Amino acid sequence: MGKTTLSITGMSCKHCVSHVENTLKSVPKTAKVKVSLKDNSAIITHDNSVTAQMLIDAVTEAGYTAICE
């Protein structure tokens, strides 16, 4: 299993956190997703076949900005 941490901008409330969490959970082969509004970050545990770019693309398509830390 791999672990990726993303820095996310554009989240302003708990609804945003939920939206980002659900978006990341929808990426195939993600095992665990923890999104923090306080830290503007997401920690994703996933299969080794999942790339950081796949996760960034999912967050971007949801309307937020993400970069890999």
Beta strands, then each sheet from edge to edge (+ up, - down):
strand 1: 2-9
strand 2: 30-36
strand 3: 41-46
strand 4: 65-68
sheet 1: 2+ 3- 1+ 4-
end
